[in-house]
Amino acid sequence: NKKLLLNCVAASLLQSPDFRNSSDATRADLLQTCAHIALFDPEFILKAALYCRQELNIRTTANFLLAVAANNHTCRPFIKKYFSVSIRLPSDWIDVAEMYQAFHDQTLMSGSLPVALRKAMVVKFPDFDAYQLAKYNKQKKKKPSKKQQK
């Protein structure tokens, strides 16, 4: 089943899946495969996310695998080890949190993240420099009015 996960990961580059859409076939295949692998080797899901991001340069699938791991209790102890090295950009950091929300975890309040994921995100945040954070800031700065310029 580990080979099946790696095949699904590699195929996701060609299929351009929508991981936020619960009816997406690639998403369903990855979830099913990850659920099975988590029973006997939960760390492998995070290893696959790291491989996907560093070797295959597939951002969205790597981020999805991190979100899947955060959603699976057996994978959570390994998030700390793999999150920082799998996330390269502030947009990846945000994407994992947004993808996690797509699971609609009933054990947490709406909009909350699991403690393991939050802690990993807090550790990673200082690694981003001011330029990266400004580039991915979705709130645009207001232009000064003409009165302020005079």
C-alpha positions in Angstrom: 0.0 0.0 0.0 3.0 2.3 0.4 3.6 2.0 -3.3 0.0 2.8 -4.0 0.3 6.0 -2.0 3.4 7.0 -3.9 1.6 6.2 -7.2 -1.4 8.3 -6.1 0.9 11.2 -5.1 2.8 11.1 -8.5 -0.4 10.8 -10.4 -1.8 13.8 -8.7 0.6 16.0 -10.7 -1.2 14.9 -13.9 -4.8 14.9 -12.6 -4.8 18.4 -10.9 -7.1 17.3 -8.1 -9.3 19.7 -6.1 -8.4 18.6 -2.5 -11.1 20.9 -1.0 -13.8 19.1 -2.9 -14.9 16.0 -1.0 -16.2 14.3 -4.2 -12.8 14.5 -6.0 -11.7 11.0 -6.9 -7.9 11.6 -6.3 -8.7 13.1 -2.9 -10.8 10.0 -2.0 -8.1 7.6 -3.2 -5.4 9.4 -1.1 -7.7 9.5 2.0 -8.5 5.8 1.7 -4.8 4.8 1.1 -3.6 7.1 4.0 -6.2 5.6 6.3 -4.9 2.1 5.6 -1.3 3.1 5.9 -1.9 5.0 9.2 -2.9 1.7 10.8 0.6 0.2 10.5 3.0 3.0 9.7 1.5 6.5 10.3 4.9 8.2 9.9 5.1 7.1 6.3 2.3 9.6 5.3 4.5 12.5 6.5 7.5 11.0 4.8 5.5 10.9 1.6 4.5 14.5 2.1 8.1 15.5 2.5 9.2 13.4 -0.6 6.3 15.0 -2.6 7.4 18.5 -1.7 11.2 18.2 -1.9 11.7 15.7 -4.6 8.6 15.9 -6.8 7.9 19.6 -6.1 4.2 19.0 -5.9 3.0 21.6 -3.4 -0.7 21.0 -3.2 -0.5 17.2 -2.7 2.2 17.6 -0.1 0.1 20.2 1.8 -2.9 17.8 1.5 -0.9 14.9 3.0 0.1 17.2 5.9 -3.5 18.1 6.5 -4.5 14.4 6.3 -1.8 13.6 8.9 -3.1 16.4 11.2 -6.6 14.9 10.9 -5.4 11.4 11.9 -4.6 10.9 15.6 -1.9 8.2 14.9 0.0 10.6 12.6 -0.1 13.7 14.9 3.0 12.8 16.9 5.1 13.0 13.7 3.9 16.4 12.5 6.5 18.3 14.5 9.3 16.3 12.8 8.1 16.8 9.2 6.1 20.0 9.1 8.9 22.6 9.1 10.9 20.8 6.4 7.9 20.2 4.2 6.7 23.8 4.3 8.7 26.2 2.2 6.4 29.2 1.6 3.9 31.1 3.7 1.3 30.1 1.2 2.0 26.4 2.0 1.7 27.2 5.7 -1.8 28.8 5.1 -2.8 26.1 2.6 -2.3 23.2 5.1 -4.6 25.0 7.7 -7.2 25.7 5.0 -7.1 22.1 3.7 -7.5 20.8 7.3 -10.7 22.9 7.6 -12.1 21.0 4.7 -12.2 17.8 6.8 -14.8 19.4 9.1 -13.3 17.8 12.2 -16.2 17.4 14.7 -13.9 16.9 17.7 -12.8 20.5 17.5 -14.7 23.8 17.5 -15.3 25.2 14.0 -12.2 26.9 12.7 -9.9 25.3 15.2 -6.7 23.3 14.5 -5.3 20.3 16.4 -2.7 21.2 19.0 0.0 19.2 17.1 -0.6 21.2 13.9 -0.8 24.6 15.7 2.5 23.9 17.6 4.2 23.0 14.3 2.9 26.1 12.6 4.1 28.3 15.5 7.6 26.8 15.2 7.7 27.3 11.4 6.4 30.9 11.3 9.6 32.6 12.4 11.5 30.9 9.5 9.7 33.2 7.0 11.3 36.6 6.4 9.5 39.9 6.1 9.7 39.8 2.3 7.9 36.4 2.1 5.3 37.5 4.6 4.6 40.7 2.7 4.4 38.9 -0.6 1.7 36.5 0.6 -0.2 39.1 2.7 -3.7 39.1 1.3 -4.6 42.4 2.8 -3.4 45.1 0.5 -2.0 48.3 2.0 -4.0 51.4 1.5 -2.5 54.0 -0.7 -2.0 57.3 1.1 -4.6 59.9 0.2 -3.6 63.0 -1.6 -4.1 65.1 1.5 -1.6 63.0 3.4 1.0 63.3 0.7 1.0 67.1 0.8 
